[in-house]
Amino acid sequence: MQGQLRVNPGPAGDGPGDSLSGRSPHGIDERAATTEHRTMRVLVIEDDHDTASYVVKGLKEQGHVADHAADGKAGLHLASTESYDVLVVDRMLPELDGLSIIKSLRFADNHTPALILSALGEVDDRVQGLKAGGDDYLVKPFAFSELLARLEALVRRTDVEAPTTKLQVADLEMDLLSRQVKRGDKIIDLQPREFRLLEFLMRHSGQVVTRTMLLEKVWEYHFDPQTNVIDVHISRLRSKIDKEFPQPLLHTVRGAGYVLRAS
């Protein structure tokens, strides 16, 4: 972690955490900009406990989902196996530095937007971070409102890219316009929920998809209904896309979730 967030005292008579000053004791501006709300899933890779906990707390208070990794190896593992809308990556980390994390992700064809946090703010430092595959660079100390605005901008940029109309994993193909699914030459008939489930799995092919992610993204539940609805639909989907084919694509990862990939 590079540098501590400094305390920014408010005007005379206001403590650094006073609500009138809008600042936290860590110097982070709490007055986040109000924009159209789009829930983001954010991974914060930061080894400084105070900085990480405050960023995660701020994101959650704004209605977003935030996970935290305290070192580079743990961060790379989460970024590689889970699905996130955007990453916040500290530059100097134990085990593996932030730029190496981003380079590894890009090499693996993982293009999740990444914002680099660093106390190194010279032009050469920022250029190095962006050339490593970072999408934005924010120098410490920073205002939380600016961090949030930059993350929202990165996610908006991703959302407005040319829409994908076809998905493919091995010989399994999905046409999002015609709503047709086929494996090889065989047309596969899916119910609407099965189609949404397969679409989500295909969009995250090669990544472990957790039950919580499926409940939120496919069923739009933000709680666990304590039913076997996921198991039933996974079983039905597997019977349709795998049963008559020699190579299974839909795999169960014990204790973690599911992954769609060519074996």
C-alpha beads as a LAMMPS data file, in Angstrom:
LAMMPS data file: protein, C-alpha beads

263 atoms
262 bonds

1 atom types
1 bond types

-500.0 500.0 xlo xhi
-500.0 500.0 ylo yhi
-500.0 500.0 zlo zhi

Masses

1 110.0

Atoms # bond

1 1 1 0.000 0.000 0.000
2 1 1 1.480 3.326 -1.008
3 1 1 1.012 6.085 1.503
4 1 1 -1.652 6.761 4.067
5 1 1 -4.721 8.873 3.458
6 1 1 -4.085 12.094 5.294
7 1 1 -6.540 13.809 7.640
8 1 1 -8.163 16.821 6.054
9 1 1 -9.440 19.034 8.865
10 1 1 -12.559 21.038 8.171
11 1 1 -13.088 24.749 8.846
12 1 1 -12.427 26.132 12.314
13 1 1 -14.782 24.534 14.793
14 1 1 -15.392 21.459 12.637
15 1 1 -13.653 18.188 13.437
16 1 1 -12.246 16.155 10.534
17 1 1 -15.186 13.761 10.741
18 1 1 -17.818 16.457 11.230
19 1 1 -20.858 16.041 8.958
20 1 1 -20.618 19.717 7.967
21 1 1 -17.192 19.217 6.467
22 1 1 -18.300 16.092 4.573
23 1 1 -14.979 14.408 5.324
24 1 1 -14.132 11.159 7.059
25 1 1 -11.283 10.874 9.572
26 1 1 -9.283 9.363 6.693
27 1 1 -9.696 12.412 4.489
28 1 1 -12.223 10.796 2.161
29 1 1 -15.045 13.016 1.003
30 1 1 -18.320 11.340 1.958
31 1 1 -20.484 13.528 -0.269
32 1 1 -20.828 11.050 -3.101
33 1 1 -22.312 12.336 -6.339
34 1 1 -25.864 11.285 -7.033
35 1 1 -26.289 9.578 -10.403
36 1 1 -28.651 7.095 -11.972
37 1 1 -28.331 4.100 -9.682
38 1 1 -26.836 1.002 -11.193
39 1 1 -25.705 -1.564 -8.655
40 1 1 -22.037 -2.352 -9.180
41 1 1 -20.134 -5.397 -7.971
42 1 1 -16.709 -4.091 -6.984
43 1 1 -13.553 -5.865 -5.867
44 1 1 -11.280 -3.710 -3.686
45 1 1 -7.689 -5.008 -3.569
46 1 1 -6.044 -2.955 -0.831
47 1 1 -3.745 -3.991 2.016
48 1 1 -4.285 -0.978 4.278
49 1 1 -7.142 -1.971 6.604
50 1 1 -8.426 1.568 7.253
51 1 1 -8.464 2.539 3.589
52 1 1 -10.057 -0.726 2.486
53 1 1 -12.740 -0.781 5.159
54 1 1 -13.735 2.812 4.475
55 1 1 -13.937 2.341 0.691
56 1 1 -15.931 -0.876 1.084
57 1 1 -18.231 0.772 3.631
58 1 1 -18.788 3.757 1.352
59 1 1 -19.600 1.567 -1.634
60 1 1 -22.073 -0.500 0.361
61 1 1 -23.744 2.629 1.718
62 1 1 -24.266 3.708 -1.895
63 1 1 -26.059 0.415 -2.571
64 1 1 -23.219 -1.431 -4.283
65 1 1 -21.758 -4.883 -3.614
66 1 1 -18.109 -4.793 -2.530
67 1 1 -15.612 -7.562 -1.814
68 1 1 -12.147 -7.052 -0.331
69 1 1 -8.799 -8.773 -0.800
70 1 1 -5.895 -7.759 1.442
71 1 1 -3.029 -8.985 -0.748
72 1 1 -2.202 -9.366 -4.406
73 1 1 -2.491 -13.140 -4.700
74 1 1 -5.902 -13.228 -3.034
75 1 1 -7.004 -10.322 -5.218
76 1 1 -5.897 -12.010 -8.438
77 1 1 -7.685 -15.214 -7.415
78 1 1 -10.975 -13.400 -6.747
79 1 1 -10.702 -11.279 -9.901
80 1 1 -10.058 -14.435 -11.960
81 1 1 -12.757 -16.665 -10.490
82 1 1 -15.557 -14.234 -9.642
83 1 1 -17.464 -11.778 -11.815
84 1 1 -17.059 -8.057 -11.062
85 1 1 -18.154 -4.887 -12.812
86 1 1 -15.002 -3.017 -11.827
87 1 1 -11.816 -3.437 -9.773
88 1 1 -10.087 -1.013 -7.393
89 1 1 -6.428 -2.049 -7.262
90 1 1 -3.798 -0.585 -4.971
91 1 1 -0.455 -0.379 -6.738
92 1 1 1.842 -1.592 -3.956
93 1 1 0.568 -4.821 -2.382
94 1 1 2.084 -7.763 -0.512
95 1 1 2.503 -11.062 -2.392
96 1 1 1.822 -9.516 -5.825
97 1 1 1.796 -5.867 -6.881
98 1 1 -1.214 -4.206 -8.458
99 1 1 0.242 -3.760 -11.948
100 1 1 1.158 -7.454 -12.091
101 1 1 -2.433 -8.335 -11.146
102 1 1 -3.805 -6.275 -14.019
103 1 1 -1.231 -7.618 -16.503
104 1 1 -2.137 -11.191 -15.517
105 1 1 -5.841 -10.519 -15.990
106 1 1 -5.347 -8.937 -19.400
107 1 1 -3.106 -11.819 -20.488
108 1 1 -5.931 -14.195 -19.514
109 1 1 -8.341 -12.134 -21.651
110 1 1 -10.109 -10.748 -18.575
111 1 1 -11.008 -7.146 -19.390
112 1 1 -12.849 -6.148 -16.221
113 1 1 -12.258 -2.375 -15.842
114 1 1 -9.567 -1.592 -13.257
115 1 1 -8.933 1.647 -11.389
116 1 1 -5.441 1.915 -9.893
117 1 1 -4.948 3.610 -6.522
118 1 1 -1.471 4.941 -5.784
119 1 1 0.472 7.586 -3.892
120 1 1 2.750 7.777 -6.943
121 1 1 1.248 10.598 -8.945
122 1 1 3.906 11.666 -11.451
123 1 1 3.050 11.521 -15.143
124 1 1 5.410 8.589 -15.724
125 1 1 3.767 6.640 -12.871
126 1 1 0.296 7.159 -14.296
127 1 1 1.406 6.285 -17.815
128 1 1 3.014 3.087 -16.521
129 1 1 -0.210 2.112 -14.773
130 1 1 -2.367 2.730 -17.817
131 1 1 0.050 0.888 -20.127
132 1 1 -0.075 -2.095 -17.763
133 1 1 -3.773 -2.413 -18.576
134 1 1 -5.357 -0.087 -16.031
135 1 1 -8.389 1.858 -17.193
136 1 1 -8.069 4.767 -14.753
137 1 1 -5.594 6.048 -12.178
138 1 1 -6.427 7.882 -8.960
139 1 1 -3.748 9.421 -6.752
140 1 1 -3.896 9.252 -2.947
141 1 1 -5.213 11.012 -0.939
142 1 1 -8.523 11.048 -2.756
143 1 1 -12.131 12.076 -2.235
144 1 1 -14.581 9.189 -2.057
145 1 1 -16.997 11.099 -4.289
146 1 1 -14.354 11.204 -7.034
147 1 1 -13.544 7.509 -6.619
148 1 1 -17.234 6.640 -6.904
149 1 1 -17.734 8.879 -9.944
150 1 1 -14.747 7.324 -11.701
151 1 1 -15.986 3.793 -11.001
152 1 1 -19.443 4.668 -12.298
153 1 1 -17.882 6.153 -15.447
154 1 1 -15.864 2.984 -16.076
155 1 1 -18.967 0.820 -15.716
156 1 1 -21.000 3.131 -17.980
157 1 1 -18.269 2.939 -20.593
158 1 1 -18.446 -0.850 -20.494
159 1 1 -22.242 -0.830 -20.683
160 1 1 -22.369 1.320 -23.836
161 1 1 -19.868 -0.721 -25.822
162 1 1 -21.210 -2.438 -28.937
163 1 1 -23.744 -4.996 -27.755
164 1 1 -22.933 -8.669 -28.078
165 1 1 -25.409 -10.548 -30.250
166 1 1 -23.880 -14.014 -30.170
167 1 1 -22.236 -16.070 -27.428
168 1 1 -20.216 -19.245 -27.897
169 1 1 -18.511 -21.769 -25.625
170 1 1 -16.917 -24.677 -27.494
171 1 1 -19.660 -25.909 -29.895
172 1 1 -22.474 -24.363 -27.841
173 1 1 -23.868 -21.229 -29.505
174 1 1 -26.469 -18.683 -28.411
175 1 1 -28.010 -16.078 -30.712
176 1 1 -29.336 -13.273 -28.505
177 1 1 -31.381 -11.712 -31.310
178 1 1 -33.223 -14.801 -32.510
179 1 1 -33.155 -16.337 -28.994
180 1 1 -31.899 -19.559 -30.533
181 1 1 -29.498 -21.981 -28.839
182 1 1 -27.751 -24.842 -30.563
183 1 1 -24.940 -27.241 -29.856
184 1 1 -23.280 -28.502 -32.967
185 1 1 -26.144 -28.955 -35.429
186 1 1 -28.782 -29.614 -32.784
187 1 1 -31.269 -26.886 -31.843
188 1 1 -31.834 -26.791 -28.069
189 1 1 -35.247 -25.706 -26.818
190 1 1 -35.039 -23.696 -23.589
191 1 1 -37.637 -22.146 -21.315
192 1 1 -37.204 -18.384 -20.665
193 1 1 -35.556 -18.874 -17.255
194 1 1 -33.273 -21.568 -18.627
195 1 1 -32.274 -19.202 -21.425
196 1 1 -31.400 -16.439 -18.920
197 1 1 -29.450 -18.899 -16.802
198 1 1 -27.454 -20.170 -19.773
199 1 1 -26.850 -16.636 -21.039
200 1 1 -25.394 -15.616 -17.673
201 1 1 -23.185 -18.720 -17.563
202 1 1 -21.973 -18.133 -21.122
203 1 1 -21.208 -14.478 -20.468
204 1 1 -19.045 -15.649 -17.564
205 1 1 -17.611 -18.746 -19.201
206 1 1 -14.486 -20.033 -17.518
207 1 1 -15.400 -18.276 -14.264
208 1 1 -16.963 -19.845 -11.205
209 1 1 -20.479 -18.465 -10.801
210 1 1 -21.797 -18.607 -7.244
211 1 1 -25.351 -19.373 -6.166
212 1 1 -25.632 -15.822 -4.813
213 1 1 -24.719 -14.394 -8.218
214 1 1 -27.338 -16.557 -9.923
215 1 1 -30.029 -15.597 -7.414
216 1 1 -29.288 -11.889 -7.909
217 1 1 -28.726 -11.803 -11.676
218 1 1 -31.020 -14.522 -13.021
219 1 1 -33.826 -14.639 -10.435
220 1 1 -33.385 -11.057 -9.172
221 1 1 -33.505 -12.249 -5.573
222 1 1 -31.396 -10.329 -3.098
223 1 1 -31.859 -12.971 -0.438
224 1 1 -31.594 -16.754 -0.287
225 1 1 -35.124 -18.190 -0.635
226 1 1 -33.869 -21.456 0.917
227 1 1 -35.194 -23.555 -1.971
228 1 1 -33.580 -25.860 -4.505
229 1 1 -34.667 -23.694 -7.448
230 1 1 -31.087 -23.311 -8.704
231 1 1 -30.340 -27.032 -8.449
232 1 1 -33.504 -27.889 -10.388
233 1 1 -32.758 -25.455 -13.214
234 1 1 -29.079 -26.429 -13.402
235 1 1 -30.102 -30.079 -13.647
236 1 1 -32.603 -29.338 -16.433
237 1 1 -30.112 -27.187 -18.299
238 1 1 -27.376 -29.813 -18.014
239 1 1 -29.705 -32.475 -19.403
240 1 1 -30.382 -30.298 -22.434
241 1 1 -26.905 -29.044 -23.299
242 1 1 -24.720 -31.968 -22.121
243 1 1 -26.670 -35.222 -21.974
244 1 1 -26.368 -36.256 -25.617
245 1 1 -22.842 -34.955 -26.131
246 1 1 -19.497 -36.595 -25.302
247 1 1 -17.930 -33.453 -23.823
248 1 1 -19.704 -31.902 -20.803
249 1 1 -19.642 -28.112 -20.586
250 1 1 -21.543 -27.354 -17.379
251 1 1 -19.528 -28.287 -14.291
252 1 1 -20.272 -28.124 -10.563
253 1 1 -17.483 -26.701 -8.401
254 1 1 -18.074 -28.244 -4.990
255 1 1 -18.650 -25.647 -2.285
256 1 1 -18.302 -22.763 -4.759
257 1 1 -20.867 -22.834 -7.570
258 1 1 -20.888 -23.658 -11.276
259 1 1 -18.705 -23.023 -14.284
260 1 1 -19.404 -23.336 -18.006
261 1 1 -16.271 -24.308 -19.902
262 1 1 -14.852 -26.774 -22.369
263 1 1 -13.153 -29.556 -20.411

Bonds

1 1 1 2
2 1 2 3
3 1 3 4
4 1 4 5
5 1 5 6
6 1 6 7
7 1 7 8
8 1 8 9
9 1 9 10
10 1 10 11
11 1 11 12
12 1 12 13
13 1 13 14
14 1 14 15
15 1 15 16
16 1 16 17
17 1 17 18
18 1 18 19
19 1 19 20
20 1 20 21
21 1 21 22
22 1 22 23
23 1 23 24
24 1 24 25
25 1 25 26
26 1 26 27
27 1 27 28
28 1 28 29
29 1 29 30
30 1 30 31
31 1 31 32
32 1 32 33
33 1 33 34
34 1 34 35
35 1 35 36
36 1 36 37
37 1 37 38
38 1 38 39
39 1 39 40
40 1 40 41
41 1 41 42
42 1 42 43
43 1 43 44
44 1 44 45
45 1 45 46
46 1 46 47
47 1 47 48
48 1 48 49
49 1 49 50
50 1 50 51
51 1 51 52
52 1 52 53
53 1 53 54
54 1 54 55
55 1 55 56
56 1 56 57
57 1 57 58
58 1 58 59
59 1 59 60
60 1 60 61
61 1 61 62
62 1 62 63
63 1 63 64
64 1 64 65
65 1 65 66
66 1 66 67
67 1 67 68
68 1 68 69
69 1 69 70
70 1 70 71
71 1 71 72
72 1 72 73
73 1 73 74
74 1 74 75
75 1 75 76
76 1 76 77
77 1 77 78
78 1 78 79
79 1 79 80
80 1 80 81
81 1 81 82
82 1 82 83
83 1 83 84
84 1 84 85
85 1 85 86
86 1 86 87
87 1 87 88
88 1 88 89
89 1 89 90
90 1 90 91
91 1 91 92
92 1 92 93
93 1 93 94
94 1 94 95
95 1 95 96
96 1 96 97
97 1 97 98
98 1 98 99
99 1 99 100
100 1 100 101
101 1 101 102
102 1 102 103
103 1 103 104
104 1 104 105
105 1 105 106
106 1 106 107
107 1 107 108
108 1 108 109
109 1 109 110
110 1 110 111
111 1 111 112
112 1 112 113
113 1 113 114
114 1 114 115
115 1 115 116
116 1 116 117
117 1 117 118
118 1 118 119
119 1 119 120
120 1 120 121
121 1 121 122
122 1 122 123
123 1 123 124
124 1 124 125
125 1 125 126
126 1 126 127
127 1 127 128
128 1 128 129
129 1 129 130
130 1 130 131
131 1 131 132
132 1 132 133
133 1 133 134
134 1 134 135
135 1 135 136
136 1 136 137
137 1 137 138
138 1 138 139
139 1 139 140
140 1 140 141
141 1 141 142
142 1 142 143
143 1 143 144
144 1 144 145
145 1 145 146
146 1 146 147
147 1 147 148
148 1 148 149
149 1 149 150
150 1 150 151
151 1 151 152
152 1 152 153
153 1 153 154
154 1 154 155
155 1 155 156
156 1 156 157
157 1 157 158
158 1 158 159
159 1 159 160
160 1 160 161
161 1 161 162
162 1 162 163
163 1 163 164
164 1 164 165
165 1 165 166
166 1 166 167
167 1 167 168
168 1 168 169
169 1 169 170
170 1 170 171
171 1 171 172
172 1 172 173
173 1 173 174
174 1 174 175
175 1 175 176
176 1 176 177
177 1 177 178
178 1 178 179
179 1 179 180
180 1 180 181
181 1 181 182
182 1 182 183
183 1 183 184
184 1 184 185
185 1 185 186
186 1 186 187
187 1 187 188
188 1 188 189
189 1 189 190
190 1 190 191
191 1 191 192
192 1 192 193
193 1 193 194
194 1 194 195
195 1 195 196
196 1 196 197
197 1 197 198
198 1 198 199
199 1 199 200
200 1 200 201
201 1 201 202
202 1 202 203
203 1 203 204
204 1 204 205
205 1 205 206
206 1 206 207
207 1 207 208
208 1 208 209
209 1 209 210
210 1 210 211
211 1 211 212
212 1 212 213
213 1 213 214
214 1 214 215
215 1 215 216
216 1 216 217
217 1 217 218
218 1 218 219
219 1 219 220
220 1 220 221
221 1 221 222
222 1 222 223
223 1 223 224
224 1 224 225
225 1 225 226
226 1 226 227
227 1 227 228
228 1 228 229
229 1 229 230
230 1 230 231
231 1 231 232
232 1 232 233
233 1 233 234
234 1 234 235
235 1 235 236
236 1 236 237
237 1 237 238
238 1 238 239
239 1 239 240
240 1 240 241
241 1 241 242
242 1 242 243
243 1 243 244
244 1 244 245
245 1 245 246
246 1 246 247
247 1 247 248
248 1 248 249
249 1 249 250
250 1 250 251
251 1 251 252
252 1 252 253
253 1 253 254
254 1 254 255
255 1 255 256
256 1 256 257
257 1 257 258
258 1 258 259
259 1 259 260
260 1 260 261
261 1 261 262
262 1 262 263
